Amino acid sequence: MKNLVALRLLNQQLVAPQFSDPVEVVGHLGAMQAQEYRLMRWAVAMRTKKPSAKAFKEAYDSGRILRLHLMRGTWQLITAEDYWPMLDLCASKAIKVIKGWMSSNKISIPDEELMRIREILIETASANGSVTKEDFMQALDEKDIRMDDHRLSYHIRMAELSGTLCSGDLLPMKASYALTTDKLKPKVKIDRDEALMRFTRKYFQSRQPATLEDFVWWSGLNVSDCRKGIALLGDTLHIERWKGRDFYLTNDCRTRGFRKGQFLLIPPYDEYLIGYKSRDIVLSPEHRHRAHNNSGIFQPIITYDGIVCGNWSPFKEDCRVEFFESNYGVENVQEAWKVYKRAMLNS
């Protein structure tokens, strides 16, 4: 492999992007981490030819892009086309993860309560279309049901993983929810092996070069499922060895379009880091704490030719950066900052 980092940038659409439509970007990546509600828009927009948060909002409000708790029990963006197959693949494992969190927090939700609260969530979303957690809380209060925010969050997650709730309209600062039946076409069942093969292809086409361990981490699936997904792709994948590790690449891997000398302002929880276990390829271990901590909190990062070299502040009026690699300065990222501000002001 000549330049593993360049290949990741190209196939993640972070340089020389191929797509104009935000839906194409999300569909290409399969699923995109969406922990940071405001900056998930930039994560998608920066991978399009003409970054625009307005275009993202239009796709989101129309239900072509959806946000829900899915893989690893965390927030993801997926397309309407991928919704049902990915839910079938990932929901059971995600439910186990969430129940584990509930147990560690000494929270137990009996089936009777789960179904009773779910009916109220359905009733509230049906009556109002797009609703917030506060709307759910008010509906419960009107029925003399007292519930703290933490417990309600688990109810909402379980409703998402049952295919009952998905994202509503894109609000400026807080998540909203809608009935899946109001946003999506009825479920069309596809064979599990077919769904697993598509899921695996999307991962490697967009994050290559990547290892089996990377795929296991990202997908949240069992190792056996991940191995099977790779096997189902057959000879459309091949292995190249780099520094003692085996990396999978598709036979049509993007290799052209990379140009040296580019800074990128990457949002927290972006797939550029969170999509891999092998983050050391682009992030020096001595600076790991500047990008994320052991509790899974990720920071906005700056890359130069794909190597993480600093942090930036997304919500300031002017460009504020702090570099920890080389003697770069704020002047180096002014062009990238202008693109970011122009795109986000279009929201």
QUINOR-V581072 format. One record per residue. N is the residue number from 1. RES is the residue in three letters. PSI is psi as a letter, one per 30 degrees, with the letter a starting at -180 (999 if undefined). Layout:
# QUINOR-V581072
n-><N;N>
res-><RES;RES>
psi-><PSI;PSI>
This chain:
# QUINOR-V581072
n-><1;2;3;4;5;6;7;8;9;10;11;12;13;14;15;16;17;18;19;20;21;22;23;24;25;26;27;28;29;30;31;32;33;34;35;36;37;38;39;40;41;42;43;44;45;46;47;48;49;50;51;52;53;54;55;56;57;58;59;60;61;62;63;64;65;66;67;68;69;70;71;72;73;74;75;76;77;78;79;80;81;82;83;84;85;86;87;88;89;90;91;92;93;94;95;96;97;98;99;100;101;102;103;104;105;106;107;108;109;110;111;112;113;114;115;116;117;118;119;120;121;122;123;124;125;126;127;128;129;130;131;132;133;134;135;136;137;138;139;140;141;142;143;144;145;146;147;148;149;150;151;152;153;154;155;156;157;158;159;160;161;162;163;164;165;166;167;168;169;170;171;172;173;174;175;176;177;178;179;180;181;182;183;184;185;186;187;188;189;190;191;192;193;194;195;196;197;198;199;200;201;202;203;204;205;206;207;208;209;210;211;212;213;214;215;216;217;218;219;220;221;222;223;224;225;226;227;228;229;230;231;232;233;234;235;236;237;238;239;240;241;242;243;244;245;246;247;248;249;250;251;252;253;254;255;256;257;258;259;260;261;262;263;264;265;266;267;268;269;270;271;272;273;274;275;276;277;278;279;280;281;282;283;284;285;286;287;288;289;290;291;292;293;294;295;296;297;298;299;300;301;302;303;304;305;306;307;308;309;310;311;312;313;314;315;316;317;318;319;320;321;322;323;324;325;326;327;328;329;330;331;332;333;334;335;336;337;338;339;340;341;342;343;344;345;346;347>
res-><MET;LYS;ASN;LEU;VAL;ALA;LEU;ARG;LEU;LEU;ASN;GLN;GLN;LEU;VAL;ALA;PRO;GLN;PHE;SER;ASP;PRO;VAL;GLU;VAL;VAL;GLY;HIS;LEU;GLY;ALA;MET;GLN;ALA;GLN;GLU;TYR;ARG;LEU;MET;ARG;TRP;ALA;VAL;ALA;MET;ARG;THR;LYS;LYS;PRO;SER;ALA;LYS;ALA;PHE;LYS;GLU;ALA;TYR;ASP;SER;GLY;ARG;ILE;LEU;ARG;LEU;HIS;LEU;MET;ARG;GLY;THR;TRP;GLN;LEU;ILE;THR;ALA;GLU;ASP;TYR;TRP;PRO;MET;LEU;ASP;LEU;CYS;ALA;SER;LYS;ALA;ILE;LYS;VAL;ILE;LYS;GLY;TRP;MET;SER;SER;ASN;LYS;ILE;SER;ILE;PRO;ASP;GLU;GLU;LEU;MET;ARG;ILE;ARG;GLU;ILE;LEU;ILE;GLU;THR;ALA;SER;ALA;ASN;GLY;SER;VAL;THR;LYS;GLU;ASP;PHE;MET;GLN;ALA;LEU;ASP;GLU;LYS;ASP;ILE;ARG;MET;ASP;ASP;HIS;ARG;LEU;SER;TYR;HIS;ILE;ARG;MET;ALA;GLU;LEU;SER;GLY;THR;LEU;CYS;SER;GLY;ASP;LEU;LEU;PRO;MET;LYS;ALA;SER;TYR;ALA;LEU;THR;THR;ASP;LYS;LEU;LYS;PRO;LYS;VAL;LYS;ILE;ASP;ARG;ASP;GLU;ALA;LEU;MET;ARG;PHE;THR;ARG;LYS;TYR;PHE;GLN;SER;ARG;GLN;PRO;ALA;THR;LEU;GLU;ASP;PHE;VAL;TRP;TRP;SER;GLY;LEU;ASN;VAL;SER;ASP;CYS;ARG;LYS;GLY;ILE;ALA;LEU;LEU;GLY;ASP;THR;LEU;HIS;ILE;GLU;ARG;TRP;LYS;GLY;ARG;ASP;PHE;TYR;LEU;THR;ASN;ASP;CYS;ARG;THR;ARG;GLY;PHE;ARG;LYS;GLY;GLN;PHE;LEU;LEU;ILE;PRO;PRO;TYR;ASP;GLU;TYR;LEU;ILE;GLY;TYR;LYS;SER;ARG;ASP;ILE;VAL;LEU;SER;PRO;GLU;HIS;ARG;HIS;ARG;ALA;HIS;ASN;ASN;SER;GLY;ILE;PHE;GLN;PRO;ILE;ILE;THR;TYR;ASP;GLY;ILE;VAL;CYS;GLY;ASN;TRP;SER;PRO;PHE;LYS;GLU;ASP;CYS;ARG;VAL;GLU;PHE;PHE;GLU;SER;ASN;TYR;GLY;VAL;GLU;ASN;VAL;GLN;GLU;ALA;TRP;LYS;VAL;TYR;LYS;ARG;ALA;MET;LEU;ASN;SER>
psi-><k;e;j;e;e;e;e;e;e;e;f;f;g;f;k;h;k;f;k;e;k;e;e;e;e;e;e;e;f;e;k;k;k;h;e;j;e;e;f;f;e;e;e;e;e;f;g;l;e;i;k;j;f;e;e;e;e;e;e;e;f;f;g;f;k;l;k;l;k;c;k;g;g;l;k;l;k;l;l;e;e;f;e;e;e;e;e;e;e;f;e;e;e;e;e;e;e;e;e;e;e;e;e;f;g;h;k;k;j;l;e;e;e;e;e;e;e;e;e;e;e;e;e;e;e;e;f;f;d;k;l;l;e;e;e;e;e;e;e;e;e;f;g;h;j;k;k;l;e;e;e;e;e;e;e;e;e;e;e;e;f;f;g;e;k;a;k;b;l;j;l;e;f;l;k;l;l;l;k;e;f;f;f;l;l;l;k;j;k;l;k;e;e;e;e;e;e;e;e;e;e;e;e;e;f;f;g;k;k;l;l;e;e;e;e;e;e;e;e;g;l;l;e;e;e;e;e;e;e;e;e;f;f;b;g;f;k;l;k;k;k;j;h;g;k;k;k;k;k;l;f;g;k;k;f;k;f;k;k;l;g;k;k;k;j;k;l;l;g;l;f;e;e;f;g;l;f;i;f;f;e;f;j;k;e;f;g;e;f;f;e;l;a;f;g;g;k;k;l;k;l;k;k;j;h;f;k;k;f;a;l;l;j;f;g;l;e;l;j;k;l;j;k;g;k;l;h;l;l;f;f;f;g;e;e;e;e;e;e;e;e;e;e;f;f;f;999>
